[in-house]
Amino acid sequence: MREESIKLDMGTIEAVMSLPPGPVFLLATGEIEQNVSTIGMFNLFSIDPTIVGIGIKTSRHTYKLLEETGDFTLNVPDMSLVEKVVKCGYLSGSRLNKFSDVGLTPEAGKRVKSPSIAECPLNMEVKVLEVNDRNDWDHIWYIGKVVHTDVAKDYDRSSALIYWDGEFRTPGMILHKL
Ligand SMILES: Cc1cc2nc3c(=O)[nH]c(=O)nc-3n(C[C@H](O)[C@H](O)[C@H](O)COP(=O)(O)O)c2cc1C
């Protein structure tokens, strides 16, 4: 028998921060000046057509380049890239070239101006369709269509990184398979 759990009276923000983890991405944007940044605010809005959204603070260098470029790439890092993902999440492209400083390789986008990241096994190229400001801690949502994807032959989604309230992880055990 399952023991009865004690429910805490949490605030809404604490409750949403305790939700199970989601994917973490390396977002690359920019045409002449290129930048890469770590992103956790992501949502899949539609599968076919594939529409995704990302939340970016206006204080980020990424925001400035995204406004200029109108497209971006979402690159899925695997566990071998965790240290680089951490660095891309606190260094700012306003002060240095994160690609060369962190050691990531930009590759020309196939259908967007922004580069994708060679080291990541899954790359999605996204054209911005809509910009939505929900007044959320200065985050602006960019909603866009995935116009091209590249997936490495040996991509293993069980080694893709996920992020949960300060912790980088990989997906855990399988409890049931349909
Ligand atoms: C795990 C993780 C997730 C993050 N998610 C976001 C995000 O969704 N949106 C955002 O604006 N910043 C996010 N950040 C913070 C940016 O990555 C960070 O401020 C970065 O230095 C911005 O770089 P830039 O100034 O070159 O754009 C995240 C950082 C980490 C470590």
The ligand as a Tripos MOL2 file, in Angstrom:
@<TRIPOS>MOLECULE
LIG
   31    33     1     0     0
SMALL
NO_CHARGES

@<TRIPOS>ATOM
      1 C1         20.6540   25.5270  -17.5370 C.3       1 LIG1
      2 C2         20.4910   26.9560  -17.9760 C.ar      1 LIG1
      3 C3         19.3450   27.3410  -18.6460 C.ar      1 LIG1
      4 C4         19.1860   28.6690  -19.0690 C.ar      1 LIG1
      5 N1         18.0390   29.0160  -19.7280 N.ar      1 LIG1
      6 C5         17.8770   30.2860  -20.1640 C.ar      1 LIG1
      7 C6         16.6970   30.6380  -20.8880 C.ar      1 LIG1
      8 O1         15.8400   29.8070  -21.1650 O.2       1 LIG1
      9 N2         16.5610   31.9310  -21.2790 N.ar      1 LIG1
     10 C7         17.5210   32.8860  -21.0090 C.ar      1 LIG1
     11 O2         17.3270   34.0550  -21.3910 O.2       1 LIG1
     12 N3         18.6380   32.5740  -20.3310 N.ar      1 LIG1
     13 C8         18.8570   31.3000  -19.9150 C.ar      1 LIG1
     14 N4         19.9960   30.9510  -19.2350 N.ar      1 LIG1
     15 C9         21.0100   31.9780  -18.9810 C.3       1 LIG1
     16 C10        21.8870   32.2890  -20.1940 C.3       1 LIG1
     17 O3         22.3820   31.0960  -20.7760 O.3       1 LIG1
     18 C11        23.1030   33.1590  -19.7380 C.3       1 LIG1
     19 O4         22.6490   34.3510  -19.1440 O.3       1 LIG1
     20 C12        24.1010   33.4340  -20.8330 C.3       1 LIG1
     21 O5         25.2840   33.9390  -20.2350 O.3       1 LIG1
     22 C13        23.5790   34.4530  -21.8320 C.3       1 LIG1
     23 O6         24.5890   34.6600  -22.7970 O.3       1 LIG1
     24 P1         24.5210   35.8250  -23.8740 P.3       1 LIG1
     25 O7         24.6050   37.1550  -23.1440 O.co2     1 LIG1
     26 O8         25.7310   35.5850  -24.7460 O.co2     1 LIG1
     27 O9         23.2430   35.6710  -24.6000 O.co2     1 LIG1
     28 C14        20.1900   29.6340  -18.8200 C.ar      1 LIG1
     29 C15        21.3730   29.2400  -18.1460 C.ar      1 LIG1
     30 C16        21.5190   27.9150  -17.7200 C.ar      1 LIG1
     31 C17        22.7860   27.5030  -17.0300 C.3       1 LIG1
@<TRIPOS>BOND
     1     1     2 1
     2     2     3 ar
     3     2    30 ar
     4     3     4 ar
     5     4     5 ar
     6     4    28 ar
     7     5     6 ar
     8     6     7 ar
     9     6    13 1
    10     7     8 2
    11     7     9 ar
    12     9    10 ar
    13    10    11 2
    14    10    12 ar
    15    12    13 ar
    16    13    14 ar
    17    14    15 1
    18    14    28 ar
    19    15    16 1
    20    16    17 1
    21    16    18 1
    22    18    19 1
    23    18    20 1
    24    20    21 1
    25    20    22 1
    26    22    23 1
    27    23    24 1
    28    24    25 2
    29    24    26 1
    30    24    27 1
    31    28    29 ar
    32    29    30 ar
    33    30    31 1
@<TRIPOS>SUBSTRUCTURE
     1 LIG1         1 GROUP 0 **** ****
